[in-house]
Amino acid sequence: MYEEMMEGQSCKITEIITPLPANPVVAMAYVPYQKYGEVYAAEKGLETGTIFPELDKPFLGAGRGAK
């Protein structure tokens, strides 16, 4: 469907989008852009809680100072 909408269209990327601002301000929180890539199958996504492998991080269950 998307390909049909874009048929005959052309566009040029005129700027490079970086994950973070070029001149970040001190004490400001930034969330980098996520590049869309590989995704997990639906079953694996439900099991891990995300379909994005980059966000699949281990949870160790203990905070600082836990014994």
PyMOL CGO cylinders between C-alpha atoms (Angstrom):
from pymol import cmd
from pymol.cgo import CYLINDER

trace = [
    CYLINDER, 0.00, 0.00, 0.00, 2.75, 2.46, 0.94, 0.3, 1, 1, 1, 1, 1, 1,
    CYLINDER, 2.75, 2.46, 0.94, 4.63, 1.65, -2.25, 0.3, 1, 1, 1, 1, 1, 1,
    CYLINDER, 4.63, 1.65, -2.25, 1.48, 2.41, -4.26, 0.3, 1, 1, 1, 1, 1, 1,
    CYLINDER, 1.48, 2.41, -4.26, 1.09, 5.78, -2.53, 0.3, 1, 1, 1, 1, 1, 1,
    CYLINDER, 1.09, 5.78, -2.53, 4.72, 6.68, -3.24, 0.3, 1, 1, 1, 1, 1, 1,
    CYLINDER, 4.72, 6.68, -3.24, 4.73, 5.49, -6.85, 0.3, 1, 1, 1, 1, 1, 1,
    CYLINDER, 4.73, 5.49, -6.85, 6.00, 8.27, -9.11, 0.3, 1, 1, 1, 1, 1, 1,
    CYLINDER, 6.00, 8.27, -9.11, 7.10, 10.32, -6.09, 0.3, 1, 1, 1, 1, 1, 1,
    CYLINDER, 7.10, 10.32, -6.09, 10.66, 11.22, -5.37, 0.3, 1, 1, 1, 1, 1, 1,
    CYLINDER, 10.66, 11.22, -5.37, 12.20, 12.87, -2.39, 0.3, 1, 1, 1, 1, 1, 1,
    CYLINDER, 12.20, 12.87, -2.39, 15.70, 13.71, -1.33, 0.3, 1, 1, 1, 1, 1, 1,
    CYLINDER, 15.70, 13.71, -1.33, 17.00, 13.76, 2.20, 0.3, 1, 1, 1, 1, 1, 1,
    CYLINDER, 17.00, 13.76, 2.20, 18.70, 17.11, 2.54, 0.3, 1, 1, 1, 1, 1, 1,
    CYLINDER, 18.70, 17.11, 2.54, 19.86, 16.82, 6.14, 0.3, 1, 1, 1, 1, 1, 1,
    CYLINDER, 19.86, 16.82, 6.14, 21.32, 14.12, 8.32, 0.3, 1, 1, 1, 1, 1, 1,
    CYLINDER, 21.32, 14.12, 8.32, 19.23, 13.33, 11.39, 0.3, 1, 1, 1, 1, 1, 1,
    CYLINDER, 19.23, 13.33, 11.39, 21.40, 12.46, 14.36, 0.3, 1, 1, 1, 1, 1, 1,
    CYLINDER, 21.40, 12.46, 14.36, 20.11, 10.50, 17.38, 0.3, 1, 1, 1, 1, 1, 1,
    CYLINDER, 20.11, 10.50, 17.38, 20.79, 13.41, 19.74, 0.3, 1, 1, 1, 1, 1, 1,
    CYLINDER, 20.79, 13.41, 19.74, 20.87, 17.21, 19.27, 0.3, 1, 1, 1, 1, 1, 1,
    CYLINDER, 20.87, 17.21, 19.27, 24.09, 18.71, 17.90, 0.3, 1, 1, 1, 1, 1, 1,
    CYLINDER, 24.09, 18.71, 17.90, 24.42, 21.05, 20.91, 0.3, 1, 1, 1, 1, 1, 1,
    CYLINDER, 24.42, 21.05, 20.91, 22.73, 19.41, 23.89, 0.3, 1, 1, 1, 1, 1, 1,
    CYLINDER, 22.73, 19.41, 23.89, 21.96, 21.60, 26.89, 0.3, 1, 1, 1, 1, 1, 1,
    CYLINDER, 21.96, 21.60, 26.89, 23.32, 20.57, 30.29, 0.3, 1, 1, 1, 1, 1, 1,
    CYLINDER, 23.32, 20.57, 30.29, 20.72, 19.00, 32.65, 0.3, 1, 1, 1, 1, 1, 1,
    CYLINDER, 20.72, 19.00, 32.65, 18.18, 18.37, 29.87, 0.3, 1, 1, 1, 1, 1, 1,
    CYLINDER, 18.18, 18.37, 29.87, 16.94, 14.84, 29.21, 0.3, 1, 1, 1, 1, 1, 1,
    CYLINDER, 16.94, 14.84, 29.21, 17.10, 13.59, 25.65, 0.3, 1, 1, 1, 1, 1, 1,
    CYLINDER, 17.10, 13.59, 25.65, 15.64, 10.47, 24.11, 0.3, 1, 1, 1, 1, 1, 1,
    CYLINDER, 15.64, 10.47, 24.11, 17.56, 9.40, 21.00, 0.3, 1, 1, 1, 1, 1, 1,
    CYLINDER, 17.56, 9.40, 21.00, 15.68, 8.56, 17.81, 0.3, 1, 1, 1, 1, 1, 1,
    CYLINDER, 15.68, 8.56, 17.81, 15.16, 4.84, 17.39, 0.3, 1, 1, 1, 1, 1, 1,
    CYLINDER, 15.16, 4.84, 17.39, 16.11, 3.42, 14.02, 0.3, 1, 1, 1, 1, 1, 1,
    CYLINDER, 16.11, 3.42, 14.02, 13.49, 0.98, 12.81, 0.3, 1, 1, 1, 1, 1, 1,
    CYLINDER, 13.49, 0.98, 12.81, 15.09, -2.37, 12.11, 0.3, 1, 1, 1, 1, 1, 1,
    CYLINDER, 15.09, -2.37, 12.11, 14.52, -5.99, 12.97, 0.3, 1, 1, 1, 1, 1, 1,
    CYLINDER, 14.52, -5.99, 12.97, 11.50, -6.88, 15.12, 0.3, 1, 1, 1, 1, 1, 1,
    CYLINDER, 11.50, -6.88, 15.12, 10.63, -10.00, 17.09, 0.3, 1, 1, 1, 1, 1, 1,
    CYLINDER, 10.63, -10.00, 17.09, 7.80, -12.31, 16.10, 0.3, 1, 1, 1, 1, 1, 1,
    CYLINDER, 7.80, -12.31, 16.10, 4.55, -11.70, 17.99, 0.3, 1, 1, 1, 1, 1, 1,
    CYLINDER, 4.55, -11.70, 17.99, 5.09, -14.63, 20.39, 0.3, 1, 1, 1, 1, 1, 1,
    CYLINDER, 5.09, -14.63, 20.39, 8.62, -13.51, 21.29, 0.3, 1, 1, 1, 1, 1, 1,
    CYLINDER, 8.62, -13.51, 21.29, 7.39, -9.91, 21.69, 0.3, 1, 1, 1, 1, 1, 1,
    CYLINDER, 7.39, -9.91, 21.69, 4.72, -11.00, 24.16, 0.3, 1, 1, 1, 1, 1, 1,
    CYLINDER, 4.72, -11.00, 24.16, 7.26, -13.09, 26.06, 0.3, 1, 1, 1, 1, 1, 1,
    CYLINDER, 7.26, -13.09, 26.06, 9.85, -10.30, 26.35, 0.3, 1, 1, 1, 1, 1, 1,
    CYLINDER, 9.85, -10.30, 26.35, 7.50, -7.31, 26.57, 0.3, 1, 1, 1, 1, 1, 1,
    CYLINDER, 7.50, -7.31, 26.57, 8.85, -5.63, 23.43, 0.3, 1, 1, 1, 1, 1, 1,
    CYLINDER, 8.85, -5.63, 23.43, 9.13, -6.37, 19.73, 0.3, 1, 1, 1, 1, 1, 1,
    CYLINDER, 9.13, -6.37, 19.73, 12.35, -4.37, 19.44, 0.3, 1, 1, 1, 1, 1, 1,
    CYLINDER, 12.35, -4.37, 19.44, 15.55, -6.38, 20.18, 0.3, 1, 1, 1, 1, 1, 1,
    CYLINDER, 15.55, -6.38, 20.18, 17.37, -3.13, 21.11, 0.3, 1, 1, 1, 1, 1, 1,
    CYLINDER, 17.37, -3.13, 21.11, 14.95, -2.63, 24.01, 0.3, 1, 1, 1, 1, 1, 1,
    CYLINDER, 14.95, -2.63, 24.01, 15.13, -6.23, 25.25, 0.3, 1, 1, 1, 1, 1, 1,
    CYLINDER, 15.13, -6.23, 25.25, 17.35, -5.73, 28.30, 0.3, 1, 1, 1, 1, 1, 1,
    CYLINDER, 17.35, -5.73, 28.30, 17.78, -8.16, 31.19, 0.3, 1, 1, 1, 1, 1, 1,
    CYLINDER, 17.78, -8.16, 31.19, 16.09, -7.36, 34.49, 0.3, 1, 1, 1, 1, 1, 1,
    CYLINDER, 16.09, -7.36, 34.49, 18.26, -8.46, 37.37, 0.3, 1, 1, 1, 1, 1, 1,
    CYLINDER, 18.26, -8.46, 37.37, 15.64, -7.78, 40.04, 0.3, 1, 1, 1, 1, 1, 1,
    CYLINDER, 15.64, -7.78, 40.04, 17.94, -6.05, 42.50, 0.3, 1, 1, 1, 1, 1, 1,
    CYLINDER, 17.94, -6.05, 42.50, 18.62, -2.39, 43.04, 0.3, 1, 1, 1, 1, 1, 1,
    CYLINDER, 18.62, -2.39, 43.04, 21.69, -0.70, 44.43, 0.3, 1, 1, 1, 1, 1, 1,
    CYLINDER, 21.69, -0.70, 44.43, 22.94, -2.11, 47.67, 0.3, 1, 1, 1, 1, 1, 1,
    CYLINDER, 22.94, -2.11, 47.67, 20.69, -5.18, 47.51, 0.3, 1, 1, 1, 1, 1, 1,
    CYLINDER, 20.69, -5.18, 47.51, 22.17, -8.28, 49.05, 0.3, 1, 1, 1, 1, 1, 1,
]
cmd.load_cgo(trace, "trace")
